[in-house]
Amino acid sequence: MIEKPNPTRKRLVDAAAKLFYAEGIGRVSVDAVAEKAGLTKRTLYYHFKSKDELITAYLDSRDQPNLKQMAGWFEAAQGGADKKVAAIFTHLARVARHVKWKGCGFLRTAAELAAMPGHPAVKAGSRHKSNFEKWLAGELSSHGVRAPASSARAR
């Protein structure tokens, strides 16, 4: 059974995403997230058991959009697998020069939680990395690259 998206939960995650990215997860309170979403803290805790669960939901919400963006860059690039992988990094470099760029949300969260390797958000970051590696390995394989899994991990 496919679960219907919950608009209130999405509103909270979207508010958290804006605040966490702008200020860092440690500097943002659940009160601030609830206020940004235009909801009460009680509503936030109805949808999320803890701030940790909200942080994890924030990262999980970024997984597929990030992968889709990189896949688009890969697909649009001309040439072989090497040129297509280079295109991902070229586009990332362009994005990183934007005035509002504050770094990768996954890496920033992992850095903030470095002392907590079992934290659910760290695990979400690890899943994202694994999803990217699996996707890239599949693309490399379809382009005839030998040892695509190890190549994807190295790139």
SULHURA-V413380 format. One line per field, one symbol per residue. ss: DSSP state (@ for helix, = for strand, . for the rest). phi: phi as a letter, one per 20 degrees, with the letter a starting at -180 (. if undefined). burial: I if it has 9 or more other C-alpha atoms within 8 Angstrom, else O. A space follows every 10 residues. Layout:
BEGIN
ss = ???
phi = ???
burial = ???
END
This chain:
BEGIN
ss = ......@@@@ @@@@@@@@@@ @@@.@@@..@ @@@@@@@... @@@@@@@... @@@@@@@@@@ @@@@@@@@@@ @@@@@@.... @@@@@@@@@@ @@@@@@.... ....@@@@@@ @@.......@ @@@@@@@@@@ @@@@@@@@@@ @@.....@@@ @@@@.
phi = .efffeffff ffffffgfff ffdnffedef gffgfffmce fffgffecfb fgfffffgfg fegfgfffff fffffffeof gffffgfgff ffffffefge fcofgfffff ffdgecfefg ffffffffff ffffffffff ffdmfflfff fffee
burial = OOOOOOOOII IIIIIIIOII IOOIIOOIOI OOIIIIIOII IOIIIOOIOO OIIIIIIIII IOIOOOIOOI OOIIOOIOOO IOIIIOIIOO IOOOOIOOOO OOOOOOIIII OIIOOOOOII IIIIIOOIOO OIIIOIIIOI IOOOIOOIIO IIOOO
END
